[in-house]
């Protein structure tokens, strides 16, 4: 089954404790992206990657890191989490390097992170 | 940067009533996509509009793309409880950047 898999789905952590949210897709998609969803703010892009070893900042990259060493994986790293990073996080992928034409996003199930 | 505004933020309707959500961009869009997120779920792609003035239908859902390619709407006829969720528009600008609107949360009273 074609899917985007995120782990963990739920996590409660404390301020300053480094954590990684993994994201993997099995559709051979070139484009991958991370979003955070907060009430009233919709989906805001954190980072995206057009291909292996190519990453770019989205709208809200502060406090986050990503890497794209393999095509299928795009982990989101919070080096020193803070309470304002408490949110629902979604990983998404899309075929091709351009997000227009026939390319649409397939989302993972989401990871709910709470930072105390 | 590009901004995509979506209204209303929330909408309560009685089952059987119609519902419309509107999406407006500060810049001309190459295309617009619509997604639905069920409560507790993740966004799922519904449709993409590319041409100026384009109208597409999916059963009770009608999607429109404005003539100037800066606005779009989603209209649901005779809502059902299965329509509950948050509807997002997402616009792609000339620089291939995809920006989501804030979403409209639809609640349907049976």
HADDOCK unambig.tbl for C-alpha pairs under 7 A between the chains (distance, minus, plus):
assign (segid A and resid 40 and name CA) (segid B and resid 102 and name CA) 6.27 0.50 0.50
assign (segid A and resid 41 and name CA) (segid B and resid 102 and name CA) 5.24 0.50 0.50
assign (segid A and resid 42 and name CA) (segid B and resid 100 and name CA) 6.90 0.50 0.50
assign (segid A and resid 42 and name CA) (segid B and resid 101 and name CA) 6.26 0.50 0.50
assign (segid A and resid 42 and name CA) (segid B and resid 102 and name CA) 3.87 0.50 0.50
assign (segid A and resid 42 and name CA) (segid B and resid 103 and name CA) 5.69 0.50 0.50
assign (segid A and resid 43 and name CA) (segid B and resid 100 and name CA) 5.99 0.50 0.50
assign (segid A and resid 43 and name CA) (segid B and resid 102 and name CA) 6.87 0.50 0.50
assign (segid A and resid 98 and name CA) (segid B and resid 96 and name CA) 6.32 0.50 0.50
assign (segid A and resid 99 and name CA) (segid B and resid 96 and name CA) 5.85 0.50 0.50
assign (segid A and resid 99 and name CA) (segid B and resid 98 and name CA) 6.89 0.50 0.50
assign (segid A and resid 100 and name CA) (segid B and resid 31 and name CA) 6.72 0.50 0.50
assign (segid A and resid 100 and name CA) (segid B and resid 92 and name CA) 6.66 0.50 0.50
assign (segid A and resid 100 and name CA) (segid B and resid 96 and name CA) 6.66 0.50 0.50
assign (segid A and resid 105 and name CA) (segid B and resid 45 and name CA) 6.97 0.50 0.50
assign (segid A and resid 107 and name CA) (segid B and resid 42 and name CA) 6.48 0.50 0.50
assign (segid A and resid 107 and name CA) (segid B and resid 43 and name CA) 6.37 0.50 0.50
assign (segid A and resid 108 and name CA) (segid B and resid 42 and name CA) 6.83 0.50 0.50
assign (segid A and resid 109 and name CA) (segid B and resid 41 and name CA) 6.55 0.50 0.50
assign (segid A and resid 109 and name CA) (segid B and resid 42 and name CA) 5.41 0.50 0.50
assign (segid A and resid 110 and name CA) (segid B and resid 42 and name CA) 6.51 0.50 0.50
